[in-house]
Amino acid sequence: MTDELDQAMTEFVQAAAMHVLEFDAGARQECLIGLHESWVDIGKQAGMDDTAARIHADMLVDFTRDMVSAIELSGGALGGTA
């Protein structure tokens, strides 16, 4: 089960990173902020208190930011124009 959860989280973060990469570099931070707020809302809807939802969203944004950097460094991203 843990391997399946790890795989699902990796795929989720990869999808989020690919979404962020659709934007030019100047708009990516705004995109990450929007994702963070959405993830906070989702956490609250799932029953987390505000603090837990924000901590979880912070973690997801950090992982997404790291994935964006990894994709860029690997040459896998062409950038984008949203």
Residue pairs with C-beta under 8 A, 6 or more apart in sequence:
9 63
13 60
13 63
13 64
13 67
14 67
16 35
16 60
16 64
16 67
17 64
17 67
17 68
17 71
18 71
19 31
19 35
20 28
20 31
20 32
20 35
20 64
20 68
21 28
21 68
21 71
21 72
21 77
21 79
21 80
22 80
22 82
23 30
23 31
23 80
23 81
23 82
24 79
24 80
24 81
24 82
25 79
27 82
28 68
31 82
32 61
32 64
32 65
35 60
35 61
35 64
36 57
36 58
36 60
36 61
37 57
39 53
39 56
39 57
39 60
39 61
40 50
40 53
40 54
40 57
41 53
42 53
43 52
43 53
43 54
43 56
43 57
44 50
44 53
48 56
68 77
71 77
